[in-house]
């Protein structure tokens, strides 16, 4: 059923009922009663008009259930479509949640790789010395150590590194570059 018809609350069958009613009204208004008197032959037509009205009413009553069934069928179809859209969106959200959980698990693994003792050693070192040693490490280990250090100590060490290496490690720490490209 077209959306414009359902929005107005009309259907083709309802339109047919209206057309029959209009025809019954037109039949009841003869044009030859111009003198103000009701013509003799118009009196029998009054019963014909009532018959036409009754038939139109019966038609409308008879088709009303099928109109209601068609509306229910359309609404059921629309609800099914909306249900499918909601299920698709939920599936997309579940995929995104799984991706985030995977990233968090990966980050936790990396942070656990740096033992507390090793982090304590780098925390006590001079930032210049620690920067040279951490710059020579692979990204995961360097990010794990920097992630466990206090922010002031990590900032001082990153400040002493080359800008390119420091920005790469900072991006790794923030999750922007975890060895995987984000779309």
N, C-alpha and C positions, 0 to 999 in steps of 0.2 A: 504494500500500500504506500503510495507516495507520501512523503513527510508533510507536504502542504495540505493534503486532505485530512490527515490525522490531526494536524495542529488546529484546524478549524472545527474539528469534531464532526465533519460531514463525510459521507461516503457516496459512491455512485447510486447505491440503492436508496439512500435517504433522498438524494436529488430526484430520483424517479417518483418517490412519494410526494415530494413538493410539486413536481410537474403535474401529477394526477390531481392534486388538490387545486392547483391553479386552473386546470382545465374544467374542473367541476364548478368553480366559481364563474368562469366565463360563460359556461352553458346556462347558468342561472340568471344572467343579465342580458336578455334579448334586446336588440337595438330597435325593434318595432314598437316599443312601448313609449313613444314620444309624446303622446297626448296626456300622460300622467295616469292613464287607466291601465289596469292590468288586463292584457288581452285574454280572451277565453282559452286560446290554445296554450297559454303559458301555465295555466293551472296544472295540467297533467305533467308538465316538465318539472314542476317542483318536486314531485315524487321521484322523477328521474334523477334530479340533482341529489336528492337524499340517497338514492341508490348508488350514485357515483361516489359520493362521500363515504358511504359505508364500505364500498368496494376498495376505495383508496385506503381507508383505515384498516381494513382487513389485510390488505397487501402489506402495509407498514408493520402491522402486528406480526404477520407471518415471516417477514424478512428480518425483523429485529434480532432474533436469536442468531441468525447466520452473520449479521453485522457484528454482533458482540463476539462471536467466535473468531471472526477475521481479525478484530482488534486484539483479542487475547493472543492469537497466533503471532501477530506482528510484535506485540510487546514481549512475548516469550523469545522470539528471535532476537530482538534488540538486547534483551537481558543476557542472552547467551553470548552475543558479540561482546558486550561490556565485560562479562565474566572472563572471556578469553583474553581480553586486553589486560585485565587486572592480574590474571595468572602469569602472563608474559612479563609484566612489570615486576612481579614478585620474583620470578626466575632471574631477571636481570639484577635485581637488588641482592639476591642470594649469591650470585656470581661475584658481585662487587664486594660483598662481605667476606667471601672466601678469599678473595685476592688480598684484602686488607689483613685478614688473619694470617695468611701465609707470610706477608711482609713483616708483621709483628713477630711471628715465630722466627723468621730469618734474622731479624734485628736482635732478638733475645739471644739467639745462638751466638751471634757475633760478639755481643757484649759479654757473654759468659766465657768466651775464648780468652779474654784478657783476665788473667788471675788478679786477685786483689793485691797480692804481693808485688806483682810487676807494676801495677798501677801506682802503688805506694812509692816504688822506686822512681818512676818518672815524675811523680808529684814533687819529690824532694830535689830533683835535678834543676839546674839552671835552665830557663826557657831556651836559650841559644843552643845548649848541648842537646836537650831533649828534642828540639826541632830537627836537628841534623839526623838524629837516630830514627825518629818517627818518620821523617821524610823518606828514608831508605826502605821502610817496611811496605808490605803490600797494603792495599786500600782497606781491606777488611780488618786486619789487625790494628792498623793505625787508627781507624775509626773506632774500634772497640776500646782502645786505650784512651783516646780523647773523650769518648762518650762517658767513661767512668771517672774521669778527672773532674774536679770542681770547675765550674764555668770560668772563673778567673784564671786558673792555671792553664786550661785548654786554650783560652783566648791568647794568653801570653805566648804559648808554644806556636799557635797558628800565626801569630804576628811575626815570629822570627823565621818562618818558612818562606819559600818563594811563593809569590802570589798565586800562580797557577796551581801549584800543588795544594796550597792552603784552601783555595776555593773548591778544588776537587774533593778534598776531605770534608769540607763543610757541607757540600752538596750531598756527599755520601751519608754524613751524619743526619742530615735533615730528611733523608729518604728520597731525594730527587734523583739520585743516581745510584741505584743499588745493583748495577750490572744489568738492569733490564730497562728497556725503553718504554716510556709511558706514552700512550696515544692521547 
